[in-house]
């Protein structure tokens, strides 16, 4: 783990495998969703959207244990300290067992209010409860071997988790497609979701015992006790940040469902399916490098090199985020029209705000990585708490005035508070000479200018075919965005750094 020459190879393997598997999952996901709508109607989309938001909030029970453990695992793995890794593994195992119980209990309590959360459901509430509990059990099953997954990822082997997850996803998705045509049963669809997580757990369990079985044998109770208190302390700090993240990601559909109805939440879920898919892709890219970045930060003593790596990572986040933003604004309406039908198209403002939000979420990725590596969550608990509460208040007020767009704008406002606070904390406690708040403002202004340029070109009207509506538009947006970024940043240190690394990679 100490060999820095391995970092580049491990990052490359993780990113390539992740991208390939993600593409397969995405294609299958859209096919399954299209068939779900055709066979079962739009109502199930509303249920899916609301249940997903509820379960996102339930995942707060996880308390950020994985994030808390990673900050310690990176250091232990970089030093090849097997006893410490083993101790952390045992602590994770105990905590995740408590988490499973907590999610189950809270899930039952929330189910009492399902009639208020989903008023005027078109299905009998007996079925709504069945749908909910099956979704709950799917969430619980995803935690069965979470501690093993955390160890594998911290050891820079994200590709193993990605392959296991993708294999399960492909197998179950094919079965779901067949059964939806034959049986047209949403219950069977949800049961198969549970089986999917169980299958992934089986694959990872086999790999873990083949490569990390020694961690479950050499137990040191003294070290374990030490890390038990350390991880619990970190979890307390991370919990507030988890609340903020859950409110940003887990309340929009609930607010819309309560005030406007589950059908509106279902319409928006077609859009958020795409944006969440893009965001998951970007998150997995950065997650693929987090373990290597963590090892690098702990083993590198030169402060300037650390800052340079962070600057470049932030620049890459901007490039990826701005391309995703333009894609959401100019391509997403075509995608919805072609795959789901014109009756599912929402206003252009929805796309614009979703595009801005995905840019902000992408810019947030790199600060989040440093928060994990340097254990910084204790510094922003009050800021995140305030911004999370503001998100609910602003979204609830604006949804009554502007409708769905108001909820999304509320998220935009609080996301700005979120990302600026994170960068301020990094500036104050890690790299105190950085000017990231100014950099964020510059990046957002440049993104808005690029959006206006693409709009003025006026080459992205609604089309009824995949080639003109999606493929050509997507290629055009990528080309225009890259040319724009090249012109603006050609003389920047970040751009030169990337060119230099690219040339080294060719040698």
Number of C-alpha atoms within 10 A of each C-alpha: 19 14 10 13 9 12 18 13 12 19 23 14 16 24 20 14 17 23 18 13 20 21 15 14 19 16 10 17 17 16 15 19 17 17 19 22 14 14 16 16 12 17 18 20 23 26 22 19 25 29 23 21 21 22 21 19 20 21 21 20 21 21 23 23 23 21 21 26 28 25 23 22 29 28 22 21 20 19 15 14 12 14 16 22 22 25 23 27 22 21 21 24 15 12 17 21 15 12 20 20 13 17 22 17 12 12 19 13 11 13 17 11 10 16 14 11 22 22 15 12 16 12 10 9 15 8 12 18 15 13 21 23 18 19 21 23 19 21 22 21 21 17 19 20 20 18 22 22 21 20 26 20 21 26 19 26 19 27 22 20 21 21 19 19 21 21 18 20 23 17 12 19 21 13 13 25 19 13 16 19 14 10 12 18 15 18 14 15 22 21 16 19 23 20 16 24 23 18 21 22 24 16 17 21 16 11 17 19 13 10 10 15 13 13 20 12 9 12 16 13 11 10 15 20 14 14 22 19 12 15 23 18 13 22 23 17 20 26 21 23 25 23 24 25 18 20 22 22 16 23 22 26 30 22 22 26 23 16 18 17 19 30 21 20 26 24 20 23 19 24 22 18 16 17 22 15 17 21 20 15 17 21 17 19 19 21 24 27 22 25 28 24 24 24 27 21 22 17 16 12 10 9 11 11 12 16 16 14 16 20 18 18 21 21 20 18 22 22 20 16 26 30 22 24 28 27 23 26 21 26 24 24 25 25 25 18 19 17 17 18 12 14 9 16 19 19 10 14 15 21 25 19 22 23 24 24 22 24 25 24 21 26 25 24 21 24 23 18 21 22 23 22 24 16 19 21 24 17 17 18 19 12 16 25 18 14 22 24 16 18 26 20 13 18 29 19 15 18 21 14 12 13 17 26 22 23 28 26 24 23 25 22 16 23 24 17 16 25 21 18 19 24 23 19 18 21 16 11 11 16 17 11 10 16 12 19 16 10 14 20 13 12 19 17 12 16 24 15 13 20 19 12 14 17 15 10 8 9 13 21 14 17 17 16 14 14 11 15 22 23 14 15 21 21 12 16 23 18 13 15 22 15 12 17 18 13 10 11 14 13 10 10 13 20 16 14 15 15 13 11 10 11 10 9 9 6 5
